[in-house]
């Protein structure tokens, strides 16, 4: 028997591990491992766990309809996985294991241990690329090294994609009579701490839903994406990140759909659709970096020298940021949105990350962990890459003295305050002219229901720059 181990690739279509396992007539089964303790150690948000398990339920039903059983194992930590998987393979008569490669260091170590354990009982392991359009190691500099700077990586990535091409594979054909499927909740597979495993109306699961969102975005917004993507009050983004993070849709499917919609694959900023494609390339870049520099998975900075920066760990200031009580409306609106929905617009992620690190001078690791604990699309590569970019410790060609001004960022990207008033209810009735600097207006009204700014941005900016300059000296 062949066994397909599903992880962050919870789909039937364009799933290399599933496709290769289904080649030939040998029986195929699938596996998903629930590792609640390990997930908590990795700060995985409860909303992401619920979303992922709801998709496992959906996928189990679809696999059963194809005659492929989905086995479930509860293995609390990665260290216990090799023995548990070896035992399952013995019980089921498994001779070959198929899985799509993991890029994170803990997951890679787990997979190496699985290969060693299964080799002892003559089970061959096949690791395939299911998380990237182009596998890590394919996009190289002229000297044969992996890139550490995005712009040349993007050019080389586009060139390599033209050379390699790609094919989107359909879901496997039925392999036998349909099988029964018992929902996870009936089998008590959901951690009590997560609450009920019910479909969140904001985030419906399923490959059909992911495809619907992708196609809707391509028809409605991709041509204007470069102009609208930074405005959180406008539905200008794809909102596909939760589906990409769980592997409900693949990045190759996104590239293929864009190409089909446009009739070509954009190659430069001058061509419509390129800005969104370049966001997918950013996703690839951060994933390749995680493989190139394993210490990024270990709370270490991309730029080693920045480990000496004197970051703050002030718990009160950090709590105010987490709860949206900073006194800067765009920051507070973004954080309250995150806490309520499990998602945040990308422009807002940059603004709040810059504020935490460059205004409050708090260590980026605290922000990175908090995001992971809240985000439905929590992904180590993208989250770490984004936080280190904002903090000035990461893969960013711009100098360290780029510091976002939260007030002008709000004025530029939420000019009428629509997003702010949605989430900062204390400011719901404030005129647009005052929404980004509301404190004088509130004083005139005799109101004290919104906090004063935590810091003076101009002063905080100078101190942030001095921190980095002192490091240079």
Residue, then its C-alpha position, 0 to 999 in steps of 0.5 A: x500500500x502507498x500512504x500519502x501524508x498530508x500536512x499544509x497541502x490539504x487539497x486534491x488538485x495539483x498535489x504532487x504527493x497525492x498525484x504520484x501516490x495515485x500512479x499505478x494500481x496499488x491501493x492508496x490511503x491518506x494520513x493527517x497527524x494532529x499535533x496539538x501540543x506542537x501546534x501550541x508550541x509553534x504559536x499556531x492560532x486557534x482560528x487557524x487550527x479550526x480552519x485547518x481541521x475543518x478543511x481536513x474534515x472536508x478533504x476526508x469526505x472528498x477522499x472517501x468519495x474517491x475510495x481513498x481512506x483518510x487515517x487520523x493520528x493524534x501525536x502530540x509532538x514532532x518527536x513522537x511522529x516517527x514511531x507512530x508513523x512506523x507503527x501505522x505503516x506496519x499495521x496497514x502494510x505500507x511500502x511507500x510513503x509520499x509527502x510534500x516537502x516541509x521547509x521549516x527546520x523543526x518539520x525538516x528534522x521530523x521528516x528526516x527522522x521519519x525517513x530513518x525510522x521507515x527505512x528500518x522496515x523497508x518503507x521508501x519515502x518520496x518527498x516532493x515539492x508542493x509548497x512552491x512554484x519553483x523548489x528551493x535551490x532552483x533559482x540561483x545566482x550566476x555563481x550558483x548560490x541562492x539569492x538573499x536579495x529580492x529584486x534579482x531573485x524575482x528576475x531570476x525566478x521569472x526566467x526560471x519559470x519560463x524555462x521550466x514551465x509547469x503543469x497543473x494536475x487535476x484531482x485523482x480519479x476514483x480508485x474504488x467504491x466510495x467509503x464512509x466518512x465520519x466527521x471529526x467532531x463525532x470522533x472527538x478529534x477536536x481539542x476542547x480548547x478550540x471550541x466547536x469545529x464549525x464553519x466560520x462564515x468569514x472563512x468557508x473551507x474547500x477547494x471550490x471556495x478557494x477557486x471561487x475567491x481566486x477567480x472573483x479577484x482575477x475578474x474584479x480586481x487584479x487589473x487595478x491591484x497595483x492602485x488599490x492593494x494598499x487601501x484596507x477599506x477597499x476590497x482590492x486584494x485576493x484574501x487567499x492567504x489562509x487558503x495558501x497557508x493551509x494548502x487548499x490552493x497551490x501557488x502554481x494554481x494561482x499563477x496558472x489562473x492569472x496567466x489564463x485570465x490575462x492570456x500571458x504571464x506578466x514579466x514587468x511592472x508595465x504589464x497588468x497583473x505583474x504586481x500581484x504576481x510579484x506578491x506570489x514571488x515574494x512568498x516564494x522568496x521568503x520560503x526559499x530563504x527559510x531553506x537557505x538560512x535555517x536559523x530564521x526558524x530559530x528566532x535569529x535575525x537575517x542580519x546576524x549583527x542586529x542580534x545585538x540591538x537593545x530591543x525593549x521587552x516592555x510588557x505594558x507597552x506590548x499589551x497596549x499594542x496587542x489590544x489596540x490602545x496605542x492612541x494611533x488610530x490606524x494602528x489600533x484599528x488594524x490590531x482590533x481587526x486582527x483580534x476579531x477576525x484573525x486576518x489583517x490587510x498587508x499594508x496594515x501589517x507593515x504599519x503595525x510592525x513598524x510601529x512596534x519595532x521602530x516607535x516602541x522599540x520592542x523586539x520583533x520576535x514578540x510581534x512575530x509570535x503574537x501574529x502567529x497566535x492570532x492569524x488564520x493565515x499564519x505562515x512562518x516564512x511569510x510572517x518572519x520575513x515580513x517582521x524582519x523586513x519591518x524591523x530592519x533586521x531582514x532581507x531588505x535592500x533599503x536602509x534601516x532608517x526607513x520608519x513608517x509614520x503611522x499618522x501619514x500612513x493612515x492619511x494616505x491609505x485610509x483617507x476618509x477614515x472608513x477602516x478606522x471608524x469600523x474598528x475603533x468604535x470610539x471614533x465612529x462619529x468623528x469627522x474625517x478631518x480629525x480621524x487620524x489625529x483625533x485628540x484635539x477634537x475629543x478634548x473639545x468635546x470633553x471626551x476621554x474615551x480614546x487613549x492619548x498617543x503612547x509615544x511621540x513618533x518624531x522622537x521615537x523615530x530618532x531613537x530607532x535610527x540611533x539604535x542602528x547607527x550605534x550598532x554600525x559604530 
